[in-house]
Amino acid sequence: MTTSIANEHTLNSSDVQVRPATTSDVPEIFDLIGYWASKSQMLVRPMPNIFENLRDFFVAEIVTEAGHEFVGCAALHVLWGDIAEVRGLAVKDGVRGGGIGKKLVSTCEQEARRIGIPQLFAWTYSVGFFEKCGFELVDKTRDLHPRVWSECLRCPFFAGCNENGMRKQLAGVAMPANLPEPPPAHVPPGIR
Ligand SMILES: CC(C)(COP(=O)(O)OP(=O)(O)OC[C@H]1O[C@@H](n2cnc3c(N)ncnc32)[C@H](O)[C@@H]1OP(=O)(O)O)[C@@H](O)C(=O)NCCC(=O)NCCS
């Protein structure tokens, strides 16, 4: 999967812009996540789920004189008052390694800071990438926030989860005041 604008130009990082997603981005978000899901790199995300969570999503575009071209997406999903998950992160195959993924995660982080969330979480197979974004691996048999299991019930690997849990504490963001206790988690079997 390559992009036509990227093929014709040498990309500068300033050519890549990240903005909140709109309804017309949904088919491309769906196709890109489906592409990586078909390569077992992420979970497939049904189109209704993308529409329902559209305000979580950001898209990355290459913007040049030749026009705009969708090259990636990521979502920040609030799980509780003290934690949000970076999910649905995907960059087109032909433009990986150019800083687009990092820019998308950084936008999610800015959004978490804006709404006062002190911790980011991600389920991933791309541990090295998230480490470059300042995340650390967590032992999923202990110490995980109960809300990180929120989507696990729809995962085909609910029993036999092989994803890595990673988190990032956002320096300077205080815990919200009057934070209620989260409900009990549906933790996959074999985890603890
Ligand atoms: C993971 C993914 C989003 C990274 O996007 P990207 O645009 O290629 O990443 P970037 O160019 O921003 O990389 C940022 C840094 O991470 C490093 N990096 C990227 N992928 C890496 C990997 N798999 N392992 C180790 N390091 C990696 C880059 O070398 C770069 O390092 P630098 O800051 O020292 O230059 C992209 O490869 C992708 O879409 N993969 C398939 C879907 C997927 O795995 N999504 C994540 C599900 S949570």
The ligand as a Gaussian input file, in Angstrom:
#p B3LYP/6-31G(d) Opt

LIG

0 1
 C        3.461000       0.891000      14.342000
 C        3.252000       2.020000      13.337000
 C        1.991000       2.800000      13.679000
 C        4.480000       2.956000      13.409000
 O        4.255000       4.060000      12.526000
 P        5.475000       4.724000      11.728000
 O        4.993000       5.951000      11.084000
 O        6.109000       3.704000      10.881000
 O        6.462000       5.050000      12.928000
 P        7.445000       6.305000      13.079000
 O        8.131000       6.524000      11.767000
 O        6.709000       7.450000      13.678000
 O        8.474000       5.719000      14.125000
 C        8.825000       6.394000      15.325000
 C       10.050000       5.717000      15.887000
 O        9.745000       4.351000      16.195000
 C       10.625000       3.474000      15.485000
 N        9.823000       2.316000      15.095000
 C        8.758000       2.277000      14.265000
 N        8.259000       1.023000      14.195000
 C        9.033000       0.271000      15.012000
 C        9.033000      -1.093000      15.375000
 N        8.108000      -1.945000      14.908000
 N        9.979000      -1.530000      16.249000
 C       10.926000      -0.689000      16.741000
 N       10.943000       0.642000      16.455000
 C       10.038000       1.094000      15.592000
 C       11.105000       4.283000      14.298000
 O       12.348000       3.808000      13.851000
 C       11.201000       5.677000      14.892000
 O       12.394000       5.791000      15.652000
 P       13.153000       7.214000      15.817000
 O       12.202000       8.117000      16.579000
 O       14.380000       6.885000      16.559000
 O       13.395000       7.698000      14.418000
 C        3.188000       1.483000      11.862000
 O        4.336000       0.703000      11.622000
 C        1.947000       0.645000      11.590000
 O        0.930000       1.158000      11.155000
 N        2.061000      -0.682000      11.822000
 C        0.982000      -1.615000      11.552000
 C       -0.199000      -1.427000      12.480000
 C        0.211000      -1.453000      13.937000
 O        1.060000      -2.244000      14.366000
 N       -0.422000      -0.556000      14.708000
 C       -0.191000      -0.446000      16.120000
 C       -1.311000      -1.141000      16.839000
 S       -1.415000      -0.532000      18.479000

